[in-house]
Amino acid sequence: MQKTGKSRPAIYAAMPRGQFPLSVSLGARAVGWIESEIDEWIESRIAKSRSEDYSAVAKLPQALRQRMQARKANEERN
């Protein structure tokens, strides 16, 4: 929950839909998750977000796209 920002109910609802890694039983009343699987899930969310961001940017007027690209380049330099 801390690493993903998702609530417990959201995690458990997403698991059977294949939208979140499955938990691993640690005992009679305890579960955990494989950290590398959570990291991969986070990376996939970032990649999806970036691709959506870029497709939305392509629809913006040329002048606005240029300003956004210049701002991003400036941020990367700093």
PyMOL Python script that loads the backbone (N, CA, C, O; Angstrom):
from pymol import cmd

cmd.read_pdbstr("""\
ATOM      1  N   MET A   1       0.830  -1.182   0.000  1.00  0.00           N
ATOM      2  CA  MET A   1       0.000   0.000   0.000  1.00  0.00           C
ATOM      3  C   MET A   1       0.879   1.253   0.000  1.00  0.00           C
ATOM      4  O   MET A   1       0.594   2.216  -0.712  1.00  0.00           O
ATOM      5  N   GLN A   2       1.938   1.234   0.794  1.00  0.00           N
ATOM      6  CA  GLN A   2       2.814   2.405   0.845  1.00  0.00           C
ATOM      7  C   GLN A   2       3.507   2.644  -0.486  1.00  0.00           C
ATOM      8  O   GLN A   2       3.576   3.779  -0.957  1.00  0.00           O
ATOM      9  N   LYS A   3       4.011   1.602  -1.083  1.00  0.00           N
ATOM     10  CA  LYS A   3       4.795   1.745  -2.307  1.00  0.00           C
ATOM     11  C   LYS A   3       3.932   2.124  -3.505  1.00  0.00           C
ATOM     12  O   LYS A   3       4.385   2.858  -4.383  1.00  0.00           O
ATOM     13  N   THR A   4       2.703   1.637  -3.551  1.00  0.00           N
ATOM     14  CA  THR A   4       1.855   1.858  -4.718  1.00  0.00           C
ATOM     15  C   THR A   4       0.885   3.024  -4.559  1.00  0.00           C
ATOM     16  O   THR A   4       0.443   3.602  -5.552  1.00  0.00           O
ATOM     17  N   GLY A   5       0.556   3.368  -3.337  1.00  0.00           N
ATOM     18  CA  GLY A   5      -0.453   4.403  -3.116  1.00  0.00           C
ATOM     19  C   GLY A   5      -1.872   3.874  -3.255  1.00  0.00           C
ATOM     20  O   GLY A   5      -2.828   4.641  -3.146  1.00  0.00           O
ATOM     21  N   LYS A   6      -2.023   2.578  -3.494  1.00  0.00           N
ATOM     22  CA  LYS A   6      -3.348   1.977  -3.622  1.00  0.00           C
ATOM     23  C   LYS A   6      -3.848   1.540  -2.240  1.00  0.00           C
ATOM     24  O   LYS A   6      -3.063   1.165  -1.369  1.00  0.00           O
ATOM     25  N   SER A   7      -5.139   1.596  -2.066  1.00  0.00           N
ATOM     26  CA  SER A   7      -5.735   1.132  -0.816  1.00  0.00           C
ATOM     27  C   SER A   7      -5.808  -0.396  -0.818  1.00  0.00           C
ATOM     28  O   SER A   7      -5.705  -1.029  -1.868  1.00  0.00           O
ATOM     29  N   ARG A   8      -5.984  -0.968   0.344  1.00  0.00           N
ATOM     30  CA  ARG A   8      -6.112  -2.429   0.456  1.00  0.00           C
ATOM     31  C   ARG A   8      -7.265  -2.948  -0.407  1.00  0.00           C
ATOM     32  O   ARG A   8      -7.066  -3.902  -1.160  1.00  0.00           O
ATOM     33  N   PRO A   9      -8.471  -2.354  -0.328  1.00  0.00           N
ATOM     34  CA  PRO A   9      -9.562  -2.856  -1.184  1.00  0.00           C
ATOM     35  C   PRO A   9      -9.241  -2.739  -2.678  1.00  0.00           C
ATOM     36  O   PRO A   9      -9.611  -3.616  -3.458  1.00  0.00           O
ATOM     37  N   ALA A  10      -8.562  -1.671  -3.078  1.00  0.00           N
ATOM     38  CA  ALA A  10      -8.219  -1.503  -4.497  1.00  0.00           C
ATOM     39  C   ALA A  10      -7.239  -2.577  -4.949  1.00  0.00           C
ATOM     40  O   ALA A  10      -7.356  -3.098  -6.058  1.00  0.00           O
ATOM     41  N   ILE A  11      -6.281  -2.908  -4.100  1.00  0.00           N
ATOM     42  CA  ILE A  11      -5.314  -3.958  -4.433  1.00  0.00           C
ATOM     43  C   ILE A  11      -6.022  -5.293  -4.600  1.00  0.00           C
ATOM     44  O   ILE A  11      -5.820  -5.990  -5.594  1.00  0.00           O
ATOM     45  N   TYR A  12      -6.849  -5.644  -3.629  1.00  0.00           N
ATOM     46  CA  TYR A  12      -7.528  -6.932  -3.689  1.00  0.00           C
ATOM     47  C   TYR A  12      -8.536  -7.002  -4.826  1.00  0.00           C
ATOM     48  O   TYR A  12      -8.776  -8.085  -5.359  1.00  0.00           O
ATOM     49  N   ALA A  13      -9.124  -5.893  -5.207  1.00  0.00           N
ATOM     50  CA  ALA A  13     -10.058  -5.873  -6.340  1.00  0.00           C
ATOM     51  C   ALA A  13      -9.311  -6.019  -7.662  1.00  0.00           C
ATOM     52  O   ALA A  13      -9.827  -6.627  -8.600  1.00  0.00           O
ATOM     53  N   ALA A  14      -8.105  -5.469  -7.745  1.00  0.00           N
ATOM     54  CA  ALA A  14      -7.335  -5.491  -8.992  1.00  0.00           C
ATOM     55  C   ALA A  14      -6.666  -6.844  -9.254  1.00  0.00           C
ATOM     56  O   ALA A  14      -6.457  -7.211 -10.411  1.00  0.00           O
ATOM     57  N   MET A  15      -6.335  -7.575  -8.216  1.00  0.00           N
ATOM     58  CA  MET A  15      -5.616  -8.847  -8.391  1.00  0.00           C
ATOM     59  C   MET A  15      -6.376  -9.841  -9.273  1.00  0.00           C
ATOM     60  O   MET A  15      -5.787 -10.349 -10.227  1.00  0.00           O
ATOM     61  N   PRO A  16      -7.647 -10.146  -9.009  1.00  0.00           N
ATOM     62  CA  PRO A  16      -8.317 -11.155  -9.844  1.00  0.00           C
ATOM     63  C   PRO A  16      -8.553 -10.694 -11.289  1.00  0.00           C
ATOM     64  O   PRO A  16      -8.782 -11.519 -12.173  1.00  0.00           O
ATOM     65  N   ARG A  17      -8.497  -9.402 -11.522  1.00  0.00           N
ATOM     66  CA  ARG A  17      -8.658  -8.863 -12.881  1.00  0.00           C
ATOM     67  C   ARG A  17      -7.338  -8.841 -13.636  1.00  0.00           C
ATOM     68  O   ARG A  17      -7.298  -8.450 -14.802  1.00  0.00           O
ATOM     69  N   GLY A  18      -6.248  -9.261 -12.974  1.00  0.00           N
ATOM     70  CA  GLY A  18      -4.943  -9.257 -13.609  1.00  0.00           C
ATOM     71  C   GLY A  18      -4.340  -7.872 -13.712  1.00  0.00           C
ATOM     72  O   GLY A  18      -3.449  -7.642 -14.530  1.00  0.00           O
ATOM     73  N   GLN A  19      -4.814  -6.948 -12.894  1.00  0.00           N
ATOM     74  CA  GLN A  19      -4.352  -5.564 -12.936  1.00  0.00           C
ATOM     75  C   GLN A  19      -3.386  -5.233 -11.807  1.00  0.00           C
ATOM     76  O   GLN A  19      -2.994  -4.079 -11.639  1.00  0.00           O
ATOM     77  N   PHE A  20      -3.005  -6.237 -11.039  1.00  0.00           N
ATOM     78  CA  PHE A  20      -2.055  -6.060  -9.944  1.00  0.00           C
ATOM     79  C   PHE A  20      -1.444  -7.420  -9.651  1.00  0.00           C
ATOM     80  O   PHE A  20      -2.137  -8.432  -9.754  1.00  0.00           O
ATOM     81  N   PRO A  21      -0.160  -7.475  -9.287  1.00  0.00           N
ATOM     82  CA  PRO A  21       0.467  -8.775  -8.992  1.00  0.00           C
ATOM     83  C   PRO A  21      -0.267  -9.526  -7.876  1.00  0.00           C
ATOM     84  O   PRO A  21      -0.821  -8.925  -6.955  1.00  0.00           O
ATOM     85  N   LEU A  22      -0.255 -10.837  -7.988  1.00  0.00           N
ATOM     86  CA  LEU A  22      -0.897 -11.672  -6.978  1.00  0.00           C
ATOM     87  C   LEU A  22      -0.069 -11.717  -5.701  1.00  0.00           C
ATOM     88  O   LEU A  22       1.158 -11.627  -5.733  1.00  0.00           O
ATOM     89  N   SER A  23      -0.758 -11.857  -4.588  1.00  0.00           N
ATOM     90  CA  SER A  23      -0.078 -11.958  -3.299  1.00  0.00           C
ATOM     91  C   SER A  23       0.483 -13.360  -3.110  1.00  0.00           C
ATOM     92  O   SER A  23       0.113 -14.299  -3.815  1.00  0.00           O
ATOM     93  N   VAL A  24       1.386 -13.478  -2.137  1.00  0.00           N
ATOM     94  CA  VAL A  24       2.019 -14.749  -1.777  1.00  0.00           C
ATOM     95  C   VAL A  24       1.683 -15.012  -0.317  1.00  0.00           C
ATOM     96  O   VAL A  24       1.838 -14.131   0.529  1.00  0.00           O
ATOM     97  N   SER A  25       1.224 -16.221  -0.021  1.00  0.00           N
ATOM     98  CA  SER A  25       0.892 -16.569   1.356  1.00  0.00           C
ATOM     99  C   SER A  25       2.167 -16.665   2.186  1.00  0.00           C
ATOM    100  O   SER A  25       3.128 -17.334   1.805  1.00  0.00           O
ATOM    101  N   LEU A  26       2.153 -15.981   3.330  1.00  0.00           N
ATOM    102  CA  LEU A  26       3.294 -16.013   4.246  1.00  0.00           C
ATOM    103  C   LEU A  26       2.977 -16.795   5.513  1.00  0.00           C
ATOM    104  O   LEU A  26       3.863 -17.057   6.327  1.00  0.00           O
ATOM    105  N   GLY A  27       1.730 -17.162   5.675  1.00  0.00           N
ATOM    106  CA  GLY A  27       1.295 -17.887   6.858  1.00  0.00           C
ATOM    107  C   GLY A  27      -0.217 -17.957   6.861  1.00  0.00           C
ATOM    108  O   GLY A  27      -0.866 -17.626   5.869  1.00  0.00           O
ATOM    109  N   ALA A  28      -0.771 -18.386   7.976  1.00  0.00           N
ATOM    110  CA  ALA A  28      -2.211 -18.585   8.070  1.00  0.00           C
ATOM    111  C   ALA A  28      -3.007 -17.296   7.825  1.00  0.00           C
ATOM    112  O   ALA A  28      -4.077 -17.332   7.218  1.00  0.00           O
ATOM    113  N   ARG A  29      -2.488 -16.171   8.294  1.00  0.00           N
ATOM    114  CA  ARG A  29      -3.230 -14.919   8.163  1.00  0.00           C
ATOM    115  C   ARG A  29      -2.358 -13.776   7.643  1.00  0.00           C
ATOM    116  O   ARG A  29      -2.594 -12.610   7.960  1.00  0.00           O
ATOM    117  N   ALA A  30      -1.356 -14.119   6.847  1.00  0.00           N
ATOM    118  CA  ALA A  30      -0.453 -13.084   6.362  1.00  0.00           C
ATOM    119  C   ALA A  30      -0.119 -13.318   4.888  1.00  0.00           C
ATOM    120  O   ALA A  30       0.103 -14.451   4.460  1.00  0.00           O
ATOM    121  N   VAL A  31      -0.087 -12.235   4.130  1.00  0.00           N
ATOM    122  CA  VAL A  31       0.320 -12.297   2.730  1.00  0.00           C
ATOM    123  C   VAL A  31       1.334 -11.201   2.464  1.00  0.00           C
ATOM    124  O   VAL A  31       1.462 -10.244   3.229  1.00  0.00           O
ATOM    125  N   GLY A  32       2.037 -11.360   1.384  1.00  0.00           N
ATOM    126  CA  GLY A  32       2.990 -10.348   0.949  1.00  0.00           C
ATOM    127  C   GLY A  32       3.045 -10.357  -0.567  1.00  0.00           C
ATOM    128  O   GLY A  32       2.336 -11.123  -1.218  1.00  0.00           O
ATOM    129  N   TRP A  33       3.873  -9.520  -1.115  1.00  0.00           N
ATOM    130  CA  TRP A  33       4.034  -9.438  -2.563  1.00  0.00           C
ATOM    131  C   TRP A  33       5.513  -9.474  -2.881  1.00  0.00           C
ATOM    132  O   TRP A  33       6.341  -9.037  -2.082  1.00  0.00           O
ATOM    133  N   ILE A  34       5.840  -9.991  -4.041  1.00  0.00           N
ATOM    134  CA  ILE A  34       7.230 -10.033  -4.493  1.00  0.00           C
ATOM    135  C   ILE A  34       7.586  -8.627  -4.968  1.00  0.00           C
ATOM    136  O   ILE A  34       6.961  -8.084  -5.879  1.00  0.00           O
ATOM    137  N   GLU A  35       8.600  -8.055  -4.334  1.00  0.00           N
ATOM    138  CA  GLU A  35       8.942  -6.654  -4.587  1.00  0.00           C
ATOM    139  C   GLU A  35       9.255  -6.398  -6.059  1.00  0.00           C
ATOM    140  O   GLU A  35       8.855  -5.368  -6.601  1.00  0.00           O
ATOM    141  N   SER A  36       9.948  -7.297  -6.700  1.00  0.00           N
ATOM    142  CA  SER A  36      10.289  -7.086  -8.114  1.00  0.00           C
ATOM    143  C   SER A  36       9.031  -7.040  -8.982  1.00  0.00           C
ATOM    144  O   SER A  36       8.992  -6.310  -9.972  1.00  0.00           O
ATOM    145  N   GLU A  37       7.996  -7.816  -8.617  1.00  0.00           N
ATOM    146  CA  GLU A  37       6.738  -7.777  -9.365  1.00  0.00           C
ATOM    147  C   GLU A  37       6.026  -6.445  -9.155  1.00  0.00           C
ATOM    148  O   GLU A  37       5.434  -5.903 -10.089  1.00  0.00           O
ATOM    149  N   ILE A  38       6.080  -5.918  -7.938  1.00  0.00           N
ATOM    150  CA  ILE A  38       5.483  -4.606  -7.666  1.00  0.00           C
ATOM    151  C   ILE A  38       6.241  -3.533  -8.428  1.00  0.00           C
ATOM    152  O   ILE A  38       5.632  -2.637  -9.011  1.00  0.00           O
ATOM    153  N   ASP A  39       7.573  -3.618  -8.428  1.00  0.00           N
ATOM    154  CA  ASP A  39       8.382  -2.648  -9.173  1.00  0.00           C
ATOM    155  C   ASP A  39       8.050  -2.686 -10.660  1.00  0.00           C
ATOM    156  O   ASP A  39       7.932  -1.640 -11.299  1.00  0.00           O
ATOM    157  N   GLU A  40       7.897  -3.894 -11.213  1.00  0.00           N
ATOM    158  CA  GLU A  40       7.530  -4.025 -12.632  1.00  0.00           C
ATOM    159  C   GLU A  40       6.156  -3.428 -12.892  1.00  0.00           C
ATOM    160  O   GLU A  40       5.948  -2.770 -13.911  1.00  0.00           O
ATOM    161  N   TRP A  41       5.221  -3.651 -11.982  1.00  0.00           N
ATOM    162  CA  TRP A  41       3.875  -3.092 -12.117  1.00  0.00           C
ATOM    163  C   TRP A  41       3.945  -1.560 -12.132  1.00  0.00           C
ATOM    164  O   TRP A  41       3.292  -0.910 -12.949  1.00  0.00           O
ATOM    165  N   ILE A  42       4.740  -0.995 -11.225  1.00  0.00           N
ATOM    166  CA  ILE A  42       4.895   0.460 -11.161  1.00  0.00           C
ATOM    167  C   ILE A  42       5.493   0.971 -12.472  1.00  0.00           C
ATOM    168  O   ILE A  42       5.015   1.958 -13.031  1.00  0.00           O
ATOM    169  N   GLU A  43       6.536   0.302 -12.961  1.00  0.00           N
ATOM    170  CA  GLU A  43       7.168   0.697 -14.230  1.00  0.00           C
ATOM    171  C   GLU A  43       6.173   0.640 -15.380  1.00  0.00           C
ATOM    172  O   GLU A  43       6.181   1.508 -16.254  1.00  0.00           O
ATOM    173  N   SER A  44       5.311  -0.383 -15.384  1.00  0.00           N
ATOM    174  CA  SER A  44       4.322  -0.485 -16.466  1.00  0.00           C
ATOM    175  C   SER A  44       3.315   0.655 -16.400  1.00  0.00           C
ATOM    176  O   SER A  44       2.865   1.156 -17.431  1.00  0.00           O
ATOM    177  N   ARG A  45       2.966   1.062 -15.187  1.00  0.00           N
ATOM    178  CA  ARG A  45       2.043   2.198 -15.024  1.00  0.00           C
ATOM    179  C   ARG A  45       2.696   3.491 -15.507  1.00  0.00           C
ATOM    180  O   ARG A  45       2.041   4.318 -16.141  1.00  0.00           O
ATOM    181  N   ILE A  46       3.967   3.666 -15.215  1.00  0.00           N
ATOM    182  CA  ILE A  46       4.695   4.846 -15.673  1.00  0.00           C
ATOM    183  C   ILE A  46       4.738   4.865 -17.198  1.00  0.00           C
ATOM    184  O   ILE A  46       4.461   5.892 -17.818  1.00  0.00           O
ATOM    185  N   ALA A  47       5.086   3.726 -17.801  1.00  0.00           N
ATOM    186  CA  ALA A  47       5.173   3.656 -19.264  1.00  0.00           C
ATOM    187  C   ALA A  47       3.820   3.955 -19.900  1.00  0.00           C
ATOM    188  O   ALA A  47       3.744   4.674 -20.897  1.00  0.00           O
ATOM    189  N   LYS A  48       2.756   3.406 -19.326  1.00  0.00           N
ATOM    190  CA  LYS A  48       1.404   3.660 -19.860  1.00  0.00           C
ATOM    191  C   LYS A  48       1.062   5.138 -19.731  1.00  0.00           C
ATOM    192  O   LYS A  48       0.514   5.736 -20.656  1.00  0.00           O
ATOM    193  N   SER A  49       1.377   5.712 -18.609  1.00  0.00           N
ATOM    194  CA  SER A  49       1.096   7.125 -18.387  1.00  0.00           C
ATOM    195  C   SER A  49       1.856   7.991 -19.383  1.00  0.00           C
ATOM    196  O   SER A  49       1.304   8.937 -19.945  1.00  0.00           O
ATOM    197  N   ARG A  50       3.125   7.661 -19.596  1.00  0.00           N
ATOM    198  CA  ARG A  50       3.946   8.443 -20.527  1.00  0.00           C
ATOM    199  C   ARG A  50       3.405   8.344 -21.947  1.00  0.00           C
ATOM    200  O   ARG A  50       3.357   9.347 -22.658  1.00  0.00           O
ATOM    201  N   SER A  51       2.997   7.153 -22.368  1.00  0.00           N
ATOM    202  CA  SER A  51       2.487   6.997 -23.730  1.00  0.00           C
ATOM    203  C   SER A  51       1.179   7.761 -23.893  1.00  0.00           C
ATOM    204  O   SER A  51       0.936   8.341 -24.951  1.00  0.00           O
ATOM    205  N   GLU A  52       0.336   7.774 -22.869  1.00  0.00           N
ATOM    206  CA  GLU A  52      -0.907   8.549 -22.922  1.00  0.00           C
ATOM    207  C   GLU A  52      -0.598  10.035 -22.948  1.00  0.00           C
ATOM    208  O   GLU A  52      -1.240  10.794 -23.674  1.00  0.00           O
ATOM    209  N   ASP A  53       0.393  10.457 -22.152  1.00  0.00           N
ATOM    210  CA  ASP A  53       0.778  11.869 -22.129  1.00  0.00           C
ATOM    211  C   ASP A  53       1.245  12.322 -23.502  1.00  0.00           C
ATOM    212  O   ASP A  53       0.866  13.393 -23.976  1.00  0.00           O
ATOM    213  N   TYR A  54       2.079  11.490 -24.144  1.00  0.00           N
ATOM    214  CA  TYR A  54       2.637  11.875 -25.437  1.00  0.00           C
ATOM    215  C   TYR A  54       1.574  11.880 -26.530  1.00  0.00           C
ATOM    216  O   TYR A  54       1.623  12.724 -27.424  1.00  0.00           O
ATOM    217  N   SER A  55       0.613  10.955 -26.478  1.00  0.00           N
ATOM    218  CA  SER A  55      -0.433  10.964 -27.495  1.00  0.00           C
ATOM    219  C   SER A  55      -1.332  12.182 -27.321  1.00  0.00           C
ATOM    220  O   SER A  55      -1.826  12.731 -28.306  1.00  0.00           O
ATOM    221  N   ALA A  56      -1.548  12.607 -26.085  1.00  0.00           N
ATOM    222  CA  ALA A  56      -2.348  13.808 -25.846  1.00  0.00           C
ATOM    223  C   ALA A  56      -1.597  15.046 -26.312  1.00  0.00           C
ATOM    224  O   ALA A  56      -2.198  15.978 -26.846  1.00  0.00           O
ATOM    225  N   VAL A  57      -0.279  15.056 -26.109  1.00  0.00           N
ATOM    226  CA  VAL A  57       0.530  16.198 -26.531  1.00  0.00           C
ATOM    227  C   VAL A  57       0.462  16.369 -28.042  1.00  0.00           C
ATOM    228  O   VAL A  57       0.447  17.496 -28.538  1.00  0.00           O
ATOM    229  N   ALA A  58       0.421  15.266 -28.775  1.00  0.00           N
ATOM    230  CA  ALA A  58       0.406  15.344 -30.242  1.00  0.00           C
ATOM    231  C   ALA A  58      -0.825  16.078 -30.766  1.00  0.00           C
ATOM    232  O   ALA A  58      -0.808  16.601 -31.880  1.00  0.00           O
ATOM    233  N   LYS A  59      -1.893  16.119 -29.969  1.00  0.00           N
ATOM    234  CA  LYS A  59      -3.121  16.775 -30.401  1.00  0.00           C
ATOM    235  C   LYS A  59      -3.137  18.269 -30.086  1.00  0.00           C
ATOM    236  O   LYS A  59      -4.050  18.979 -30.509  1.00  0.00           O
ATOM    237  N   LEU A  60      -2.145  18.749 -29.353  1.00  0.00           N
ATOM    238  CA  LEU A  60      -2.107  20.155 -28.965  1.00  0.00           C
ATOM    239  C   LEU A  60      -1.631  21.027 -30.125  1.00  0.00           C
ATOM    240  O   LEU A  60      -0.945  20.541 -31.024  1.00  0.00           O
ATOM    241  N   PRO A  61      -1.989  22.305 -30.111  1.00  0.00           N
ATOM    242  CA  PRO A  61      -1.488  23.216 -31.137  1.00  0.00           C
ATOM    243  C   PRO A  61       0.043  23.247 -31.121  1.00  0.00           C
ATOM    244  O   PRO A  61       0.669  23.087 -30.073  1.00  0.00           O
ATOM    245  N   GLN A  62       0.625  23.454 -32.289  1.00  0.00           N
ATOM    246  CA  GLN A  62       2.080  23.427 -32.474  1.00  0.00           C
ATOM    247  C   GLN A  62       2.810  24.343 -31.489  1.00  0.00           C
ATOM    248  O   GLN A  62       3.802  23.929 -30.889  1.00  0.00           O
ATOM    249  N   ALA A  63       2.340  25.571 -31.314  1.00  0.00           N
ATOM    250  CA  ALA A  63       3.025  26.532 -30.437  1.00  0.00           C
ATOM    251  C   ALA A  63       3.052  26.028 -28.994  1.00  0.00           C
ATOM    252  O   ALA A  63       4.066  26.161 -28.308  1.00  0.00           O
ATOM    253  N   LEU A  64       1.959  25.457 -28.540  1.00  0.00           N
ATOM    254  CA  LEU A  64       1.901  24.940 -27.174  1.00  0.00           C
ATOM    255  C   LEU A  64       2.826  23.743 -27.021  1.00  0.00           C
ATOM    256  O   LEU A  64       3.509  23.625 -26.004  1.00  0.00           O
ATOM    257  N   ARG A  65       2.865  22.848 -28.011  1.00  0.00           N
ATOM    258  CA  ARG A  65       3.765  21.700 -27.969  1.00  0.00           C
ATOM    259  C   ARG A  65       5.213  22.165 -27.863  1.00  0.00           C
ATOM    260  O   ARG A  65       5.994  21.597 -27.099  1.00  0.00           O
ATOM    261  N   GLN A  66       5.574  23.195 -28.626  1.00  0.00           N
ATOM    262  CA  GLN A  66       6.945  23.704 -28.598  1.00  0.00           C
ATOM    263  C   GLN A  66       7.296  24.270 -27.229  1.00  0.00           C
ATOM    264  O   GLN A  66       8.403  24.056 -26.734  1.00  0.00           O
ATOM    265  N   ARG A  67       6.364  24.988 -26.614  1.00  0.00           N
ATOM    266  CA  ARG A  67       6.618  25.535 -25.269  1.00  0.00           C
ATOM    267  C   ARG A  67       6.794  24.409 -24.252  1.00  0.00           C
ATOM    268  O   ARG A  67       7.671  24.474 -23.390  1.00  0.00           O
ATOM    269  N   MET A  68       5.964  23.386 -24.357  1.00  0.00           N
ATOM    270  CA  MET A  68       6.061  22.257 -23.430  1.00  0.00           C
ATOM    271  C   MET A  68       7.383  21.529 -23.614  1.00  0.00           C
ATOM    272  O   MET A  68       8.018  21.152 -22.630  1.00  0.00           O
ATOM    273  N   GLN A  69       7.810  21.323 -24.856  1.00  0.00           N
ATOM    274  CA  GLN A  69       9.075  20.643 -25.122  1.00  0.00           C
ATOM    275  C   GLN A  69      10.253  21.470 -24.607  1.00  0.00           C
ATOM    276  O   GLN A  69      11.208  20.918 -24.060  1.00  0.00           O
ATOM    277  N   ALA A  70      10.187  22.779 -24.781  1.00  0.00           N
ATOM    278  CA  ALA A  70      11.257  23.640 -24.289  1.00  0.00           C
ATOM    279  C   ALA A  70      11.317  23.594 -22.765  1.00  0.00           C
ATOM    280  O   ALA A  70      12.406  23.541 -22.192  1.00  0.00           O
ATOM    281  N   ARG A  71      10.175  23.614 -22.110  1.00  0.00           N
ATOM    282  CA  ARG A  71      10.134  23.541 -20.650  1.00  0.00           C
ATOM    283  C   ARG A  71      10.703  22.220 -20.166  1.00  0.00           C
ATOM    284  O   ARG A  71      11.464  22.187 -19.199  1.00  0.00           O
ATOM    285  N   LYS A  72      10.337  21.120 -20.836  1.00  0.00           N
ATOM    286  CA  LYS A  72      10.842  19.804 -20.440  1.00  0.00           C
ATOM    287  C   LYS A  72      12.364  19.757 -20.622  1.00  0.00           C
ATOM    288  O   LYS A  72      13.070  19.250 -19.750  1.00  0.00           O
ATOM    289  N   ALA A  73      12.869  20.270 -21.726  1.00  0.00           N
ATOM    290  CA  ALA A  73      14.310  20.291 -21.964  1.00  0.00           C
ATOM    291  C   ALA A  73      15.026  21.111 -20.907  1.00  0.00           C
ATOM    292  O   ALA A  73      16.098  20.726 -20.442  1.00  0.00           O
ATOM    293  N   ASN A  74      14.448  22.227 -20.528  1.00  0.00           N
ATOM    294  CA  ASN A  74      15.020  23.073 -19.480  1.00  0.00           C
ATOM    295  C   ASN A  74      15.053  22.357 -18.141  1.00  0.00           C
ATOM    296  O   ASN A  74      16.040  22.449 -17.411  1.00  0.00           O
ATOM    297  N   GLU A  75      13.977  21.641 -17.811  1.00  0.00           N
ATOM    298  CA  GLU A  75      13.923  20.887 -16.557  1.00  0.00           C
ATOM    299  C   GLU A  75      14.976  19.788 -16.535  1.00  0.00           C
ATOM    300  O   GLU A  75      15.591  19.533 -15.499  1.00  0.00           O
ATOM    301  N   GLU A  76      15.185  19.134 -17.681  1.00  0.00           N
ATOM    302  CA  GLU A  76      16.171  18.054 -17.749  1.00  0.00           C
ATOM    303  C   GLU A  76      17.585  18.567 -17.584  1.00  0.00           C
ATOM    304  O   GLU A  76      18.445  17.864 -17.054  1.00  0.00           O
ATOM    305  N   ARG A  77      17.837  19.799 -18.038  1.00  0.00           N
ATOM    306  CA  ARG A  77      19.173  20.399 -17.878  1.00  0.00           C
ATOM    307  C   ARG A  77      19.446  20.763 -16.425  1.00  0.00           C
ATOM    308  O   ARG A  77      20.597  20.734 -15.987  1.00  0.00           O
ATOM    309  N   ASN A  78      18.416  21.102 -15.681  1.00  0.00           N
ATOM    310  CA  ASN A  78      18.586  21.546 -14.286  1.00  0.00           C
ATOM    311  C   ASN A  78      18.551  20.421 -13.328  1.00  0.00           C
ATOM    312  O   ASN A  78      18.679  20.633 -12.123  1.00  0.00           O
TER     313      ASN A  78
END
""", "prot")
cmd.dss("prot")
cmd.show_as("cartoon", "prot")
cmd.util.cbc("prot")
cmd.orient("prot")
